[in-house]
């Protein structure tokens, strides 16, 4: 029997870090579904058509540090608003979730669309300012001239696209546990997530 944990939330809220830690803690497979959209976005930036890129996505497309570039993230947000792109990637995600032993999937519509029957649903969020500060601290190493205000504007623009797209908008599932990481450090955020999962599993 598989145990599925769905973790959703906006960019730079900490859901990826939490998801990886949770997967390791409970011995589950992990899928960062955002990488699928980043891979499509990267191919679009290279000149491919979005729907074609999504339908022909290969495992090797999910590798490479350049998937974390800010321009790829913005492209990912744009292609994620295309219903045909989302449809092309749904089956891959659902098949991953059904693997023996269980899985942790993180993204923006896991608990609402991809795995609405997940055993545990978490919604990880934080203020736009806190998320922008985290992203700026990462990106400024490669782009010293990057300002906080630029990153904040990008974060807000991405939130707007993700929350207001017609197909599978970013939102917390009705039965999701919300974790606000604005004032939490990494260890505290992970501990809060583990506590919520254990409560659902009947371990506490």
C-alpha positions in Angstrom: 0.0 0.0 0.0 1.4 3.4 -1.0 1.4 6.5 1.3 1.2 9.7 -0.7 2.2 13.1 0.7 1.2 16.2 -1.4 3.0 19.4 -0.7 2.0 22.6 -2.5 2.9 26.2 -2.2 4.3 29.3 -4.0 7.9 29.8 -5.1 10.6 30.0 -2.4 8.3 29.1 0.4 10.5 26.1 1.3 8.3 23.3 0.0 11.2 21.7 -1.9 13.5 21.6 1.1 10.7 20.3 3.2 9.7 17.7 0.6 13.2 16.3 0.3 13.6 16.1 4.0 10.2 14.4 4.5 10.9 11.9 1.8 14.2 11.0 3.4 12.7 10.8 6.9 9.9 8.4 5.9 11.8 6.5 3.2 9.6 7.7 0.3 10.3 8.5 -3.3 10.3 12.3 -4.1 9.2 14.2 -7.2 9.7 17.9 -7.6 7.0 18.4 -10.1 8.2 21.9 -10.7 11.2 20.5 -12.5 8.8 19.1 -15.2 7.6 22.6 -15.9 11.1 24.1 -15.7 12.3 21.6 -18.2 9.5 22.5 -20.6 10.2 26.2 -19.9 13.9 25.7 -20.7 13.1 24.0 -24.0 10.7 26.9 -24.9 13.5 29.4 -24.2 15.6 27.3 -26.6 13.0 27.7 -29.3 10.6 24.7 -28.9 6.9 25.0 -28.9 5.5 24.5 -25.3 2.9 21.7 -26.0 5.3 19.8 -28.1 8.1 20.1 -25.5 5.7 18.8 -22.8 4.6 15.8 -24.8 8.1 14.8 -25.7 9.8 15.5 -22.3 12.6 13.1 -21.6 14.2 12.0 -18.3 17.4 13.7 -19.2 15.5 17.0 -19.6 15.1 17.0 -15.8 18.8 17.2 -15.1 21.1 20.2 -15.0 21.7 23.1 -12.6 20.5 25.6 -15.2 16.9 24.5 -14.5 17.2 26.7 -11.4 17.9 29.9 -13.3 15.4 32.7 -12.7 14.5 33.0 -16.4 13.7 29.3 -16.5 11.5 29.7 -13.5 9.6 32.5 -15.1 9.2 30.5 -18.3 8.0 27.5 -16.2 5.3 29.7 -14.7 4.2 30.8 -18.2 4.0 27.4 -19.7 2.2 26.0 -16.6 -0.7 28.3 -17.4 -1.2 26.4 -20.7 -3.9 23.6 -20.2 -2.4 21.3 -22.8 1.0 21.4 -21.2 -0.5 20.6 -17.8 -2.5 17.7 -19.3 0.6 16.3 -21.0 2.4 16.1 -17.6 -0.5 14.8 -15.4 -0.1 11.1 -16.2 3.6 11.2 -15.4 2.9 12.7 -12.0 0.1 10.4 -11.1 2.0 7.3 -12.1 4.9 8.4 -9.9 2.5 8.9 -6.9 1.2 5.3 -7.2 4.6 3.6 -6.9 5.0 0.9 -4.3 6.0 2.2 -0.9 4.6 5.7 -1.4 5.8 9.0 -2.6 6.2 12.7 -1.8 5.2 15.1 -4.6 5.7 18.9 -4.4 4.3 21.5 -6.7 1.4 23.8 -7.0 -1.6 21.6 -7.7 -0.7 18.3 -6.2 -3.3 18.2 -3.4 -6.0 19.8 -5.5 -5.6 18.2 -9.0 -2.8 15.6 -9.3 -3.4 13.6 -6.0 -6.7 14.9 -4.5 -6.9 11.7 -2.4 -3.3 12.0 -1.0 -3.0 10.7 2.5 -1.4 14.0 3.7 -1.7 17.4 2.2 0.5 20.3 3.2 0.4 23.9 1.9 3.7 25.6 2.5 3.7 29.4 2.3 5.5 32.6 3.4 5.2 36.3 2.8 6.2 37.6 -0.6 9.0 39.6 1.1 10.4 36.7 2.9 10.4 34.5 -0.2 12.0 37.3 -2.2 14.7 37.7 0.4 15.5 34.0 0.2 15.6 34.0 -3.6 17.7 37.1 -3.8 20.3 35.6 -1.4 20.6 32.7 -3.8 20.5 34.5 -7.2 22.7 37.5 -6.2 25.7 35.1 -6.1 25.5 34.7 -9.8 24.1 38.1 -10.6 25.7 40.7 -8.2 23.7 43.6 -9.7 20.4 41.9 -9.0 18.3 44.0 -6.6 15.8 42.8 -3.9 13.1 44.9 -5.6 13.6 43.1 -8.9 13.3 39.7 -7.2 10.2 40.8 -5.2 8.5 42.0 -8.4 9.3 38.6 -10.1 7.9 36.7 -7.0 4.7 38.7 -7.1 4.3 38.4 -10.8 4.7 34.6 -10.6 2.3 34.4 -7.7 -0.3 36.3 -9.8 0.1 34.0 -12.7 0.0 30.8 -10.6 -3.0 31.9 -8.5 -5.1 33.3 -11.3 -4.5 30.9 -14.2 -7.7 29.3 -15.4 -6.4 25.8 -15.2 -5.4 24.3 -11.8 -4.6 27.6 -10.0 -2.4 27.6 -7.0 -4.4 27.2 -3.8 -4.5 25.2 -0.7 -6.7 22.1 -0.7 -9.6 22.2 1.7 -8.1 19.5 3.9 -4.5 20.7 3.7 -2.4 21.7 6.7 -0.9 25.2 6.1 2.6 25.8 7.2 3.8 29.4 7.2 7.6 29.5 7.1 7.9 33.3 7.2 9.3 33.2 10.7 10.7 29.6 10.7 14.2 28.4 10.0 14.7 25.3 8.0 14.9 22.9 10.9 11.7 24.4 12.4 9.8 24.1 9.1 10.8 20.5 8.6 9.9 19.6 12.2 6.4 21.2 11.7 5.9 19.2 8.6 7.0 16.0 10.2 4.7 16.6 13.1 1.7 17.2 10.8 2.5 14.0 8.8 2.9 11.9 12.0 -0.5 13.3 13.3 -2.1 12.1 10.1 -0.4 8.7 10.3 -1.6 8.3 13.9 1.9 8.3 15.3 1.3 11.1 17.9 
